[in-house]
Amino acid sequence: MHAQLTLATIVTVSFASLLSWTPQRSPRITSTRSLTRPNSPRVPLPVQFSSSPLPSSQMKNNPRIYGSSRSSNTPKLICSSSNSLTQDDARMNSRGKFWTWNGHQIRYRKAESQPKDPQAPIAILVHGFGGNCEHWRKNLDAVSTHAHTYAIDLLGYGYSAKPSPPAAFPSKDQLYTFETWGNQLKDFAREVARANPRRKVYFVCNSVGSVAGLQAAVLDPEIIAGVMLIDPSLRMLHWKKQFFLQRPLTSLFQTALRETPLGRWFFAQVATPNGVRSVLKQAYHDSTTVTDELVDAILSPGLLPGAVDVFLDFISYSGGPLPEDLIPKLKCPVRIVWGEKDPWEPIELGRKTFEGLPNIDKFVSLPNVGHCPMDEAPHVVNPLIISFIEETGNHATP
């Protein structure tokens, strides 16, 4: 499965291991060191944000109540006894700005400092399944030294609106699809970031967000300078990748989660600080990087109204595009960065999937890093993002 470290991912990881059986594995890679240029420029360590979102120090006894004793500059999220929040509550408690897209409020963050050159390229950071802007908190300001940098919450995730899904896959009316998110991203690039054919945008994406970024690049190629995929989702629950005997089992389990109390019950069991922390430690090779700040960033939006419905809708989505089908359609370079210790998207399977595809300029492997390198090893990933932007050009036409 894809898996951004999120409540939705936590549940998906639990059942994907049962459904995504593969009869054979590609040969183990004996040497997967970085393929970047040996003389890549050194980049300063990223600037850290001064306030952490929704600390979990007060969550141990009641995960629904967030801190009564924290600094005044840290946002508080306090759920009522009914455990419900309105979208206005979400706006008040989240950091960032909001943009209205197709009648829905979309949360995004813009780096506090930006390049002085108004024609500097644009970088939009895209999270994975169930994630949000905060997963890029260690990258936003660092990348902004070379590009006008944004992070965005996809529709249904983070503090963006979570409209009720009208229908589930295979209905053409399914809402939470890569076509939806691809359109959201390319519209954001044009309307908010002001991308155009003379001043282009880079999408830097993690996990399932990688497919959304690729879809946006296919939909609006004239404004795209490049796409970086960080541990992209291979979508192993896609119907094309399921074996004949696996398909009915997958469909049955998806239906049970979506249409019975099982899905909501299962989701509730892991929607706790300890549940989130446990799964994060599986995905991150260095468990010391699984901090209270990270746990809070993942857990808090997952407690908002509608989050469970988004999860149940997306886990039923076994169609749509595959990354290996989208990449050949692009007119821009694609750079792939992969943690060698990713337990959810194995690097050897990624190499096998993307080998020989056009438009991929480099495949960079990261030793001793798991599924979300941008958060686990920002001191490594931030220079890679910047070098990708520098090596592929400014893309601003005089």
N, C-alpha and C positions, 0 to 999 in steps of 0.2 A: 504494500500500500504506500501511499505517498508519505505522508505523515509530517506535518508540522507538529510541533509540540503543543498540543492544545487538548482541551477536553474531548473534542470530537476525535482527535487522533488517538487519544488514550483508549477510547472504546474501540475504534477501528483496528488498532494494533491487536487487541485481544482476540477479535474474530478473524482478522485477515490471516493470521498464522494458521488457522484451521482450513481456510478456503483457498489459500494461494500456494498449494503444493506444486512444486516443480520437479519433474522426474529426474532431471540431470542439471548439473551446474557447469558453467563454463570453467575452464582451468584456472587455478589460482594464479594471480599475478605475483610474480616474484619481485618485481621492481616497478614501483609506480610513483617515482619522484616527479616533482613539478617539471613541466615542459616549458615553463616561462623562460625568457631570456636570462642568462646568468648575470647580466649586468643591469637588471631592472633597478630603477631609481629607488632610493630609500625614501620612505614616507613617515612622517612623525606618527606616533601612536595616536589613536583617536581621542577626541575630547569627550569626556564623560558628561552625561547630564547631571545636574546638581541635585535634582529631586527624583526619588524613585516612586513609581506608580504603585499605590495601594499596598503597603507593606503587610506581611502576613504575621507579624509578631503578635497581633491581637486576634488571630484567626483560629488559634489552636482549639479553643473551647467552643467557638461558634463561627464556622466558616462563612456565615451569611452576614456577619457584622465586621466591618473593617475599621479598626483602630479608633479609640477615643483619645489616645494620648500620642499624637505625632505632631511634627512640626507644621506650622501654619502654611507652609508653601507646598505641602503634599496633599493631593486631592483625597477626599474621603468619599467612600461609597458605603452608604448605610441602607440596608434593605429593611423594609417594614416587616411586620409580623406575617404578612401575606407573602413575603419573599418575592415581591414584584416591583419592577421599576418601569417607569415610562421612558420614552425616547428622550424627553426633556431632561429626566434625571441623568441619563447617560451623557448627554451633552454637558451638563453642569459638572459631572465628575471626571470627565476625560480631559486629557491634554490635547491640544491641536485645534484645528479649524474644521468647519463643515462646509461642504459644497453640495448643492442640490442637483441630483442627477435623476432624470425621469421621475421626478416627484419624490425621490428618496434622499434622505440626509446621509452623506458620505463623509466620514471622518478622515482627515489626513494631517500629516505633520510636515512642516517645512523647516529645514535646518536653520538655526538661529543666525548663522553667518553664511553669506553667499559670496561667490566670486564677484570682484568689482567689474569684470567685463560683462556687460549685459548680453553679449552674444556667446558667452560660454555655453557649452552643451548642457543638457538637462539629464538628470538621472532620477528614475523613479524606482523605489525599492518595494518589492511585492512579496508579501508573506505567503505562507502556505495554508493548507486546510485548517480553518478554525483559528488562525493566528491573527495578528494585528500589528500596528505600527511599532509597538514597543519591542518587538523582536529585532528591530533595527536600531535600537537606542544607542548601541555602541558603534554604529556605522554612519549615522546621518551627518553628523558634523564633520567627521573625517573626510568623507567623500565630497563634502561641500567646498573643500579647498580647490577642487578642480571642476566642479559642475554645480549647477543650481539643483539642489537635491531635495526630494520629497519621499515620504513613505505614506502609503495609503491603506486603509482598511477596505477590503473587498466587500461588496454588498453581502449582508448576512453575517459578517464577522467583525470582531472588535467592537467599536462603538458606532459602526455604521448601522443604518436601518436594517431590520430583519423582517421584511414582509412575509406573510404566510405563503408557503408554496402552494400554487393552485393545482398542481398535478405532479405526479412522480414519473420517473423514467419507466417505460419508453415514451411517455406522452410528449408531443412536441411543445406542450405548454409548460414543461418543467422549467422552473425559474433559475435554480442554482446550477448553472452550466458554464462551461468555458466560453461559450459564445456570449453569454451575459457578461461575464467578467472581462472578456476581451474587449467588448464594446465599452464597458466602463473605463478601462484603462486607456484606450485610445482617445476617448472623449475627455478624460481628465488631462491627458497630455496636451491636447489642443486648447481646452477651455481654461484650465487652471495654470498649467506650467507654460502655456503659450508656445508649444512646439509647432513648427511649421517646416516646409521643405527646405528652408534656408537655415533653420536652427533646430537640429534634430534631438531626439531623445534616446537614452539608453534605458532599457528595462533590466534591472538586476533582481533576480527572482529565486526564491527558495522553494523546493519541494513541489507541491501541486500548483503553487503560484507560478512555477515555470511554464506550465501549460497555458495558463492565462496570459502570461507575457508573450509567449509565442503566438497565441491566437490574436492578440492585439497587433502584433507585427505583421501578421498575414492580412488583417483587415485594413490596415492603414500603412502600407510599406513606405510611402514617400516621406514620412516624418521619423522613421526609425533609423538610428545610427548603428545600433547593435543590441544584442541580447546576451546577458550572462546568466547561465543556469547554475545554481548552487545546489548540489544533491537533488536533481530534478526527480519528480515522480515518474516512475515507469508504468504506473497504472496497471498493476498486475491483476486487479479485479475487473478490468475491461473485458467485455464479452469475447473479444477477439483473442484474448490471452488465456481464457479459461478452457480447460479441457472438457471434452464432451460430457463426461460424468460429473464434472465439477459444476457446470452451469445450473442444473436444477437445485443443487444444494445451496449454491450462492444465492439464487433467486429466492428460495424458500426462507433462508435466514434473513435476507434483506427485508422481505415482506413481513416476517415476524417482528423484526425490530421496528419497522415503520408503522404497522397497523395493529399491534397489540401493546399492552403496557410494558412488555419486556424491554423495549428500547429505552423508554423513559426511566425505568427502574435501573437498568444497567448504567445509564448516563449519570444518574444521581449517586450511584455507589462510588464513582470515581471523581465526582465533582467536590473534592476535598483537598486541602493542602497536601496531606500525606499521599493521596492517590496520584496527584499531579507530580509530586516530587519523585515518587517511585518510578514512574514511566520516564520522566526526564532523565533520570540517572541511567536508564537503559539506552536512551538515544545519544546522550553526551558521553564521549569517551572519558573526559576528565570530569568526574563527579563534583569536584570542588567548584566548578562553574555553575552548578545548579544552586542558585542562591534564592533567598526569600523574595528578592526583587523579581527574579524570573518567574518563580511560582505564582506570584501575585499577578504578574503581567498576563500570564496564560489563563489563570483561574477566573479573575474578576469579570471579564466580558462574557465568559461562559455561563455566568449566573444571571445574565440579563434575560428578559422575556423574549421568547422566540429562538433562543440559541439552540435549544433541543430540536425544534422543528427544522432548523437549517441542517443540523447534523443528520437527522433522519431522512431528509430529502436527499442530501448529497451521497449518503452511503448507498442509496438506491440507484445511483447514476453510474451505470456500467457502459454507457455509450460515449458519444462525443469524440473529439480528436485525441490522437496519441502524439507524444512529442516527436517521435521518429517520422511521423507523417507530416507534421507541420514544418520541421526544419528545412526540408528540400524546397519548400514553397517561398522561403524568405529571400530577400534581396540585400541582406546585411550579414555581417559576421556574427557567429555564435561562439561564445567561449564557455566551456564547461569546467566547473570546479567541483571536486568531489572529495569528501572525507573518506579516507581508507577504512575507518572503523565504523562506518555507517551500518547499523544492524538492520535497518528497514529498507534501504535501497542499496543493495550490495554493489560496490564499485565494479567488480568483475562483470556483473550483469549489465551495468551501465556501459562499460566499454564494448561489450558484445552488441548491445542494442544500437549504439551510435557509430560504430566502426564503419568507415567508408561513406558516411553521409556528407553531402556537400555543405558548404557554408560554415562548418566547424573549423575555426582556425587553430584552436588549442584545446587539449584535454589536460587539465591540471589536477594532479592528485595531491592530497594533503595528508601526510602521515599523522597518525595518532589524533585524529579528529573524527567526530561522529556526524550525525545527520544535519546539524545546523551550525556549520563552521563560522558563519558571520557573527554568531553570538558566543560560541565556544572559543574561537580563536580570531577575534577581530584584528589583532595585530598582524595576522597573516593575510586575512581576507581583504582588509581595507586597501593595502597596497596593490593587491591583485585587481580590485575594481578600478582603481585609479590608473594602473598601467594599461588596462583594457581600453579605457577612454583615451589615454594618450597615444597608444599604439595605433588605434583605428581612426584617429584624426578628430579635429574639432567639429567638422561637419557643419560649419556655418559658412554659407556661401556669400561672398561680398555682394 
